[in-house]
Amino acid sequence: MKNNINIEWDETIVPAYALHDDGKICGFFGPFRFLSNFYPLESGVCLDELYFPTVEHAYQAAKYPPEIRTQFLNITAGKSKILGKSAPNFNTKKWNKKKYVVMESLVRQKFNKNHKLKQMLLMTDGCHLEETNNWGDQYWGTDINRVGENNLGKILMIVRDELKLKDKF
């Protein structure tokens, strides 16, 4: 692990459960907000030729037919998460089979397209990344008791390792 990670703080207050132990980043707040799917992106992420302002927007829009995804463009990431829960003709079984691949693709795009975010992710080298949260998401993260699959954290670490390999060549 690098001893000094110099990432600018944003205005977000870091909750007690997200305090970062040496070698672990638990919760994507404060200087690690850029790891969150809610982090606004200058150039967005592309899903089927449509650019969304955050990974969360694109991920939730992926639950909808392509012809009605534009409704996600001018709302907040939080509202996109709510809207994603009301997708028409939503098939949970089908979605559960592809949601990891959708998320992995969007997160990979986020860090491959943005040099600054790429460098910030690379600065976490050696750190375990865990999306600890207080909203009970045990698939993408872990709850405040650190119970969960932490799939978003795993994806971030995979993307970080891929970026490290690319930089070597």
Residue, then its C-alpha position, 0 to 999 in steps of 0.5 A: m500500500k502507498n503510504n501517502i494517498n493525496i486525493e482532494w476531499d470533497e464536502t461529503i462527511v465520512p460516516a463512522y462505519a466508513l473510516h478507513d483502516d490501513g490497507k482498507i477503504c471501506g465506504f466511498f466517501g470523502p476523498f474516496r467519493f470518486l469510487s462511488n457510482f454516484y460520482p459525476l463524470e465530465s464526459g459520462v459513460c456510454l450505454d447504447e450510444l447514449y451518454f449518462p452523467t454517472v455509472e448509476h444513471a447508466y446502470q439503472a437505465a440499462k433496466y429499460p428498453p433503449e428507446i425510453r432511456t433518455q428519461f435518465l439524462n436530466i435527473t440525479a443519480g438518486k432519482s435514477k436509482i428510484l426510477g430503475k426500480s420501476a422499470p416496465n416489464f422488468n424480469t428480475k431473473k434475467w437481470n440478475k444474470k446480467k447485472y454484474v456484467v453491465m456494472e463491470s462494463l460501466v465501471r471499466q469505462k469510467f476509469n478507462k475514459n478519464h485519466k484523472l480518475k484512472q490515476m486516483l484509482l491506481m493510487t489505491d494500489g494495495c488497498h482492499l476496496e469495500e463498498t460499505n454502506n448503511w442502506g443494506d446493499q449486500y450484493w454490491g457492497t457490505d452493510i455496516n456489519r461488513v456482511g455482503e458480497n462487495n461485488l462493486g469493490k471487487i470490480l474496482m479492484i479488477v479494473r485497477d489491476e487491469l489498469k496497472l497491467k496496461d501501464k506496464f506496457 
